[in-house]
Amino acid sequence: MTNQSIPEIFQQTVVKHAALPAIKFMGSVTSFQTLDMLSDRIAATLQSKGIVKGDRIGLYCINSDAFVVAYLGIIKAGATVIPINLLLTPAEITYILNDGGAKGIIYHEVFAQSVTAFRDHVDTLNVFIGIGEQQSDKNDAVFSEIIATDAMPAKVLIDASNDLAAILYTSGTTGKPKGAMLTHKNLVSNCQSVFLACHFQPDKDVFLTVLPMFHAFAATVCMLTPMLFGLTILPVSKFEPDLLADSIELGGATILAAVPSMLNAMLNMNEQQVEKIKSLRFCISGGAAMPEEVMKQFEAKFGVLIYEGYGPTECSPVTNVNPIGGKRKALSVGLPLPNVQLQIMDESGNALETEQIGEICVQGPNVMQAYWNRPEETAQSFHGKWFRTGDLGKRDAEGYYYIVDRIKDLVIVNGMNVYPRIVEEILYQHPDIQECAVVGLPDKRHGEIVAAFIVSKNSALNSSDIRKFCADKLGRYQIPRKYFILETLPKNAAGKILKRELKELHQTELA
């Protein structure tokens, strides 16, 4: 299966599940057969406008049925998808499209103004397709008119092992974003591994897709895996607890994939909303560390189990998950997926023993080819064939993996290692703390000090209370020295807390 391209496997799925719902969106249902037909028309239009195999096409769209149709259409044309983060500025999008040499872009009408701002600053762009009534330019092709035609694309021969399906740009926490080059084989193998590990049920499971579909987690778990295995995608365009509950009830969602901050926010749902999500079989958490206290409260309130998983964008992205229906371990991201190998390594690439902390490294057919046009950074990201994730972790005697922290988030206080996640787990146990993030701040005397940024449930909560709470549970050097009570914590489009911005916020306050 992994030697076949995404369109080849999708065609087999269409034969098996032609009349079944591939997508449910805002009351409309798209069957697998219809998805096949509509994506063919997008592919044919791209080809008619000069797009050939290997060209890159930006996809700038909200979670919707149109996103799925456009994504599949781009790939059927033999082109490579560059999904655009919806929170980026026009200048940041300009950089990505220029870096990727994008020949075209398919965009949703809500981003027409943004497209107007960057369209003349990307020299390679010459194909524009607008989804909706509002276009960036009156000459742009209209998505609804394209899918109303009966155009058929020319068949493209795809080499699954070498031809790129997508270039996913990382968030760029250490500089300019880098494009992870993912082949058809990378993505297909990961979808197959996810399907085998999670025991999804074809013809039955419905994926509530509220994670942004431009993100690796949502693209693989909530879109490509359902598309290739006969499951239903239920896109939701924004995360709001009321909308989420209504969508789960109306669409009959059985699987919810989310980041921890979303699951934490769901704890504020009222009893009426809780009743609406009874169709869920289980939740999958990824993208950030799942606080044990949040998991306990969620499962107690909703009666739905959370299975934590893990994986970086460069690995297509899933590498681990706690066994569905099997043994779960608190704070663990579970076992490696089928056909994916993990190893804990030291800085020199030597394998470490059980329970030793080192860098998590990954090998398998899911690991990216390289970073787009970044040979030096590609080389630095591998120990031989092992991709270096940049995450510190350990493996227990039963083969379960634990994320200790990002290497770059490690705080060193007077020469002692402090792992922010350990401190965060304690803070989440405080009954008045809604959300928190721990970072290291520079300090002349200690090198660094631990700082906690907190969203409180109780306006009377103060730093003295929190410090006393931590004193019995943490070593002296681990206890935060500084506390910042905020109304909200900054997050990216996928709901992951941005620690870099918290550090910048502190520096701004000092200035």
N, C-alpha and C positions, 0 to 999 in steps of 0.2 A: 504493500500500500504506500509506503514512504517513497517509492520510486515513481509515483504518479503525481501529477500536478493537481492543484486545487480544482480547476475546471473539470479535469477527468474524473475525479472522485465525486464531485458535485453531480455530474451527469448520471453516475450510477445511482446516486441518492434520488434523483428526480425520477428515474425509472421505477424505483421501489416505492416512493412516497408521493407520487405526482399530485394527488388531490389533497394531501394533508397540509395543514397550515405551517408554512415556513416562518411567517412573520404575522404578529398581531400588533396593530398600531392604531391607537385612537379610534377604535371601533371598526377598522377595516382589516380584512384578513387577506394575506397574499399566500397562495399555495406554492408548493415547490415548482410546479409546472409554470405558474405565472412568473415567479422569481427568475426562472430560467429564461423565459421569453423577454422580460423587461431588461434583464442584464445583457442579453444578446443585442438589444437595440442600442444600449449605451455603448457597447463594444463596437458595433458597426459604425456608429456616429464618430467615435474617436478615430477609427481607421479611415473614415472618409475625410477627416480633417488632417490626415497626414501622420497620425500617431502610429508608430511601428514598435515591434518587439524591443523591449529594453528601455523605451522612453519612460520618464517619470511623470506622474500626474498627482498633483495635490488634491486632497479630499478634505474640505473645510465645511463640516456639516454637523448639526445636532444629532443626537440619538433619534433615529427614525427609520421607517421602512426605506426611505430614499438612500440613507447611508449604506444599507446592505446592498441595494440594487447597484449603486454607483461603485462600491468596492469590488463587487463581483464582476461588473462590466469592465472596469479598468483592467482587471487581471485577465479576463477573457480576450481582451484586445492584445494581450502579450505584454502590456505595460506594467510598471511597478507603482504601487500606491505609496504616497507620502501623506499619512494622516496628519492633520494640523491640530495642534493643541488649541482649544477654543479660547483659552485665557491669554494667549500671546498677543502682543501689540503688533501693529502692522510692520514696524521695523524688525521685530523678531521673526515674523513670518517671512519678510523679505530675505533675511539672512538664510533661513532654511531652504526656501525655494531656489535661491541663487546657489547655495552650496550643493543642493541636489540636482541642479540643472533641470528643473521641472519644465516640461513643454506645455503643460496645461493644468487647469484647475477646475474642479467641480465644487461649487460653493452654494450654501443655503442663503436664502434671501436676507436673513437676519444679519449676515455678514457682508452685505453688498457694499456698505460704506467703507468697511475695512479693505475690501478688494479694490475699491476705487483708489484708496490711499497707496497700495503697493503695486498695482498692476503695471505701472510704467517704470518700475524700478527693478524688475526681473526681466533681463534681456531675452531669456530663452522662452518666456511664456507667450504662446500665441493661440491657445485653445481655451475658451472660457465657456462653461456651462453653468447656468444659474438654476437653482432649485427654488421654485416659488414664483410669485408675480413680480417681485422687485429685483431688477437686474442691476449689476454694477455699470453696465453700458448697454445701450439699446441694441448693439450689434451682437451681444452674447447669445449663444444658443440657449434654448429653454428646455429644461429637463422634461416637463410634462408633455411638450410637443414631440420630443424624441421618443419617449416610451409609448406614444400613441401611433407611431409608425409601424411598419412591418419589416423593417430592415433586418438583415441577417449578416453577421460578421464573417469575414474570411477566417478559416481555421488557422490557428497558430500552433506550431509545434514547440512545446515547452520542455526544456531539460530541467526536470524537477531538482536535480542535485546542484545545478549551477545558476539557473535563472532566478532573478529576484522577484519575489511576490510583493515585498514591502520593505521600505526603509523607515525605521522608527527612530525618531530623534529623541535622545535622552534629555532629561530636564536641564542639563548643563549646570549642575551645582558647583562644578570646579572649572568653569570657563564656558566657552561657546558650546552649544549643543552638538552632540556627535550622532551621526546616523548609523544605527545598527542595521546591517545588511542581512535580511532574512530571506532565504530561498524558499521555494515551494516545499522542498523536503523538510527544511527546518520547521515550518508551520504545520505541515501535515503530520509529521512525526509527533509533534507536541500535542496536537489535537487527539491523535490516536492514544497517546499515553494518558492524557487527561480523561478520555472516555473510558479507558480500561480501569484506571484508578478510582474513578468516581461512580462507576456502575450506573450511569445515566440510562434512562429507559426510552428507547425510540418510540415514537408515536404517542408518548405520554408526557414526558417532561417539558415544561415551559419555563424558559429562562427569563426572569425579571432582569432586564439589562438597564440599570440606572448608572452604573459606572460608565464614564465617557468612552464611547466606542473607538475613539482615536487612541486610547490607552491600550498597551499590550495585554493586560489582564482581561479587559472586557472583550477585546478583539478575538483573542484565542478561545477563552472559556465560554463567553456569552454569545459570540457570533459565529466564528468559524467552526467550532466543534458542533454546535447545533446544525449548522448548514450542511456539514459533511456526514452527519450521522442521523438525520431525520428527526430532529427535535425542533421545538418552536422557540423563536426569539420574540420577546415582548419588550421592545424598547420604551424607555421612559426618558423624556428629554431633560428633566432636571430633578434634583433630589429635594423633595419636600415630603415629610412624613405623611401628611394627608393624601397627597397625590400617590405616594408609594402604596399606601394601604388600599386605596381605591383601585389602583392598577392591578395589584395582586389579586384582589377579589374578582374584578371584572374579567381579567385575563386568565384566571385559574393558574397562576404561577406556582410552580413546585420547587424551583431552585432560585435562591437569591445569592448572588455573588456581590460582596461589598468590601469596603475598607473599614477598619475598626471605628473610625470617627462616625461613619454612617450608622453602624449598629449601636454605637453609644447614643446617638441622637434619637434613635428609635425607642430608647427607654422612656422618653417623654410622652409616648403615645398613650391616649386614654383607652379605656376598656372597649369602647366601640371600635376603635382602630385595631386593637389587638384581635378582636373577633374576625376582622376582615382578612387577616393573613393566615388563617387556619389551613389553607391549601398547601403551604410550604412544607416540603419534606425535610429540607435542611438548608443551612447557609454555608457558604464558603467565604472565609476571610483571608485577605492577602493585601499586599501593597504596603503594609506597615505592621509593626508588632501588635498583636492582639493582647491588651491588658487582661489578666486573668479575672480581675474583679468585674470588668465589663462583661466578659463571657458568662460568668456565673449569674449576674443579674439578668442578662438577656435570656438565657435559657430558663431561668426561673419564671420570668414574666411571660414568655411566649410559648414555652414548651417545645422549642425548636432548637436542635443541636447545631453548634457552629463547628466546622472543621477548618482549622487553620492550615494554610498552605504558604508557599513561598516561591519566588523566582524573579530574577532580573530580566529586564527587557531583552538583553542580549541572548537570553536562553529561550526565547519565543513565547511566553516567558516562564512557564511553570516547571519547577524542578521537584517540588515536594508537596505532599498533602498528608494530613492524618487520615488513616484508613477509614473510608466511609463505611459505617456499620461495624467497624472494628475498634481496636484499642486506641483511644485518644489520650494524649498526654498534655497536661497543662503547660503552657509556655513553649511547647514544641511545635515546629512546623511539619512534623511527621516524617514519613519515609520517602526516599527517592521514588519518583514515578517509574513505571516500567520503561526500560530502554534508556534511562538517564542515570549516569554515575556521578556520585559526589565524593569529595575527599577534603579533609581538613589539612591544610598545608602551612608550613612556616614561610618566612619571607623568601627563602631560597627555593621553595617548591618541594620541600621534603614532606612526606606524609607524616602526620602526627597520630598519636595513639588515642584510644577511647578517653573521653572526658578532657582531653587537652584542648585549649582554646587556640584557634588559628584562623586563617582565612578560608572561607568556603570556596572551593573550586569545583567546576562542573565540566563534564565531558559527555558528549552524546550527539545524536543526529539533530538535536534541537538547537545546538550552539551556533550562533551567527557565523557568517563567513568572515566578516571584518567590519571595521568602521569605515564608512564611505570616505574615500580620499584621505584617510588618516593612517598611513602605514606605521608610523612611529608609535602612536597611541594604541594601535592594534597589537603591536609586538609587546608593549608594556602590559597589556591586559591578559597575557597568556603565560602559563608555565608549560611550555611544550604544547600539547593538545588541550590542556586544562585551562578553562576560562576562569580568570580571577574575578570574583564577584565584588570585592571590596567590603564584604561583610565578615565580621568576626563571628565564629560559631564553634560549636562542639558537637560531638556524636556520642550517644550513650551506648551501653552494652547491647541494647536491642536494635541498634541501627537508626534510632530516631535522632533527628537533628534539631538543634536549638540555635536561634540567632541571638548572639550576645549583644551586638551593636554594629553600626557602621564603623569601619576603621577610622574614618575622619571624624566621627562623633565621640571617640574615646576622649575622656577628660583625665589629665594627669595632674594630680594634686600632691605636691611635695614628693614626686617620684612614684606615687601610688596610682595604679589604674582604677578609674571609676567608670563603670559602664552605665550610661544614662538610663538604659532600660530597667536595670535593677532598682534604681531610685524611683522611676516612674511607676513601677509595679506597687511600691509601697505607698506612694502618693494617691494612687487610685483607690486604695483601701480606706482613705479618709472619707467619712460620710458626706462632707461638705464640698468635696472636689468633683466637679463635673468632667474636667478635661485638664491634661497637663502635658508639658514637654520640658525636658531637662537638657541643658547645654552647658558647655564649659566657656567661661569668660576669662580673658587674660588678667593676671594678677602679678604684680611685681614681687611680692613676698613668697607666694606659693606656686608660681608658675601659671596655674589656672585655679579657679574656684568653680564649684558647682552652683548653678543658678536654675531656679524653677520658675516657669511661666505657667500660671494657673488660671483656669476659668472656674469660678466659685458658684455653688448653689446657694450660698448664704452670704449676704453682704457684710455680716459681722466677722467673717473669717479673716484672720490676720496672720502675719508671718510668725509671730510668737507661738500661736496655736499649732501651726504646721511643724515648726521646728521641734516642739515638744513631742508631737506625734511621731516624728521620724527618729527621735533620740533612742527609743527602745528597740528600733527595728533595723537601724543602719549603723555601720561603723562611723566613728567620728569624722573621718575624712570624706565619707560619702554624703553626709548631711548637707543639703544646700545651704550656702552662706547668704545668698540673695534670693528674694522672692518678688515676683511681679504678678499682681492680680490684674488680669485683662478681661474685657467683655467677650472677646473671641480670640482664637489662635489663627494665625494665617495658614491657609491651606492651598494646595494646588487644585487643578481641575478634577483630580481623582479623589480629593478629600484627604490627602496625606499632609500632615502638619509640616510646615516649612521651617526647620530649625535655623537655617541660614538667615531668614528674615527676622527671626527673634534676636539673633546676635546683632544684626544690623540695627534693629530697633533700639537695643541697649546702647550701641555706639552713638546713635543719633541723640539719645537722651543725654549721654555724657557730654556730647558736643554742645 
